[in-house]
């Protein structure tokens, strides 16, 4: 009998072989499936990892470093003037708390730095529950730092609770904000009520000598007295004086003992218009008691209450009680709302040998002169160290009045702005034909003009030839760019040699100029940049312009219609008056933001003309040909 067989015709041995073969195949497939699953898991893990990495990398586009956030917070919380940003309708606005509620990241950054909680705004009714909670939060988060306190009672006109609200604020400060911490660093108070301001000064007088900053502002002038009592003034006599910054609006500095100003470095006195509260004698007395002043801002035209001797030379003797004040450290001086006819008469009393920046906001030429009109001008004011001059006017004739009796032989930057926004149209710049060579400005490197009409007669070839060192020309919201660019492409022989007008010019800025024609601009740049080489860089600091100008001659009293200048000296030598022919510098920087007729394609074509940096519409920074496409 043969071996057993199955219904399939396979014997037992063959069946076992097939089973073994099938098991091997299943095992192999199972192994391959496991390997595939492992690969899938590895692939999925890699996908998840890359997705997380992509989210992190994508977040870097919008994430700033903590240092950058701190700089932004500094601007929002520390550099903003609380008085300028006051809101009449808001009784409790605390910006640090608001920003801390935006997101967790901001909250962590703000809470980790106590300096953002050291500026405490006491506003309205501090006894209100919401205000109490906010003030307590500031107190705890300031971490015993020296505080900057801002007192703002109700800013509503004639509010009956002004004094009551201010007293509550003072009581809170004295009860909660003086223990176990550094002395207050600054005090700021704005009020519409003079009585409240007087109460504020008297209540906190013992803290004033140790302050670093004091800022007091009244809504309008107060003719009554605002002096400390004899007992309060005595506190100043023995205390150290640390005040460095002073800001007074509609308050005379004579309301305080003069010893308080011994270390003041930055001062602002505001009293717009010609008000009796701001007298020239007050300004002089304050300046005489602030010998280390570095920056002085005066807003207002003080009443002229000083007797000026005749001849004027007697004023400069050491025996004269109203002799000019020597401010050896003063670097910046700003005087607003000043009549152009009184510029000389007011600046005469401030002797500033190191002054570097002078800013004047000139009123019209119709008014002014007051008691100073008989002052005999026997010598011009001289600012040898002045580097920057900024003039703002509402009447273009004021510029000539201002500059006729001032010399600044080493001036490097000049800006002239038209602030008359009420009169329709813009003024013609005709007086400019004699402006830049009377007085002479051989060292001027930067010129900025705002809101005026430029013509070939006013800012033409002859006028521009008196600016041989000009490197940057900025015109903002002006008309007449075609005439200006054509004049810049001419040559001049005003210095005894035919040279290109403004041969060192390399930066041209035209902002919001509605009549800018690109073909005129490109033609000018093409001609200027055709030169193979540019002149060597001129160091305005190393060139002694005062020696070239010579000593100014004595002048008589100014008369209406006077066209000559006390500052014109014979033999003025330009730094471009060299033995060799001067080749013009290439225009390498062009800014045409706000010019509607200049397209992106036209602006890009300037690369081919040798321009290295351009700035166009919606591009607030200089870009090169390489970085242009990134913005």
C-alpha positions, 0 to 999 in steps of 0.5 A: 500500500502506497503513502497516504494521499490527500484530496488534493493529490498531495501526500503528507510529505509534500503537504508539509513541504508546502506548509513550511514554504508558506510559513517562510513566505509569511514570515518574510512578508511579516518581517518586511511589513515590520520594516516598512512600519518602522520606516513609516514611523521614522519618516513620520517622526522626521516629518514632525521634526521638520514641521516643528523646525519650520514653525520655529524658523517661520516665527523668526521672521516675526520675533524680535530679540529681547534687546529690540523689544526693550528699545521699543518699550523705552520709546513708548514708556520712558521717552514719551512726554507725559505732558504732551500726550495728556488726554483730557477724557482719560482719568487713569491711563497706565501704558505699562499695564496695558502693554503687559496685557497684550501677550505673555511674551510682552508681559514677561519682558515688562515684569522682568525690568523694573525701570518700566514701572518707575514712571508713575502717573498720578491722575484724577482721583487716585482714591478710586478702586481702579486707580489704587490697584494700578498704583499699587502694581506700579509700586511693587513692580518698580522694585525700590527704584528712584521714581518719576512722579507725574501729577495730573489733576483734572485737566478740565477747564475750571474744574472745582475739584482741581485742588482737592484731586491734587492734594489726594495725589500728593497725600498718596505719594507721601504715604506710599511712595517715599519709604524704603526706596531711593529719593524721587528722581523727577517731579512733573505737574500740569494744572490749569489752576495756579492755586493748585500749582502753588500748593504743589510747590509748597507741599513738596518743596523739601524734595526739590533739591534732591530731584534730578528733573523738575517739570511744571506747566500751567495752562495759561500765564498767572500774573500773581506771585508764586514764591516759596515762603521764607521757611521753605526757602531756608530748606534750599540753603542747606540741601545739596542741589542735584537738579539737572533738568528744568522745564517751566511753562508760564512759570517764572524761574524766579519763583524758586531760590537761585541756588536750585539751578547751580547744576542744571544742564538742560533747561526749558522756559516756555511763555509764548508771545510777549508776556510780562511773566517772561522778562529778559532780566528773568532770563539773564538772572536764571542763566547767571545762576545756571553756569553749567547749562548745556542746552537752553530752550526759550519759547517766547519773546521776553519783555525788554526790561534792561537798560542798555548804555550808549555806547554799547561797549559799556555793557561788556565791562565787568562793572555793569550789572546787566553784562552778558552772561558767560555760558561756557558749556552751552552747546544747544540754544533754541529760541522760539517766537522771537521777532527777527528785529530783536535777534541781535538785541536778545542774543547779545546778553548770552555769551556762548563761545562753545555753541554748536547748534542754534535754532530760531523760530522767527515771527514776522517782521512787522512787530517787535523791536519794543524798547530795544529799537534804539540799541546801537549795533556797533559790532556783529555777534560772532559764533566761531564754534557754531556748526548747525543753524536751523531757521523757521520763519513765517515771513521770508524777510525775517531771514535777512533781518536775522542774518545781517548781524551774525557771523558763523564762519565755520557753519556746516549745516543750515536748514531754512523752514517755512512754517507759514501754513495759513497763507495760500501758496508758498513764498518765492525765495528771491532774497536767497540771492544774497543770503549765502554770501552775506554772511559767507558760508564757505564751510557749509556742507548740508543745506535743507529747504522746506516749503518754498519756490526755487527759481533761477534768480533766487537759488541760481548759479551765482547763489550756489557758487557761494557754497563750494563745500556743499555735499548734501542738498535737501529740498522738501515740499518745494517747487522749482526743481527743474531750475535748481537741477539745471543750475547745479549742472552749470559752471562758475568763475566766482572764485577766479577759476571756472569750476562746477557749481557745488563741486563736492555735492554727492547727496541729493534729497527731494521729498514731496516735490510735485514738479520733479521731472525724472528726465531732468534729474537723470540728465543732471546725474549723467553729466555729473557722474561722467567725470572719471575721478572726484576731488579729495574729501574736504575736511571742514573741521580742519579748514580754518575758515575764520582765517580766510574770512578775516576780521569783521569790520565795525558796522552802524545801526541797521536800517530798513532796506540795508543790503550790505553785510557786516560779515563780508570780507575781502579775499574770501578763499574757497576750499575748492580754490586749488591749483589744479582743476577741480572735477565734480564729485559723483552723485552717489545718493538720491532720495525722491520719496513723495515725488509722484512722477518718478516710477520704480523703473526710473529709479532703478535706472539710476544704478546705471548712472553710478548712483550707489544708494537710492531711496524711493516711495515707501522705502524709508531707508537707503538701499543699494542695488544688491539690497533693493530687491529685498524690500 
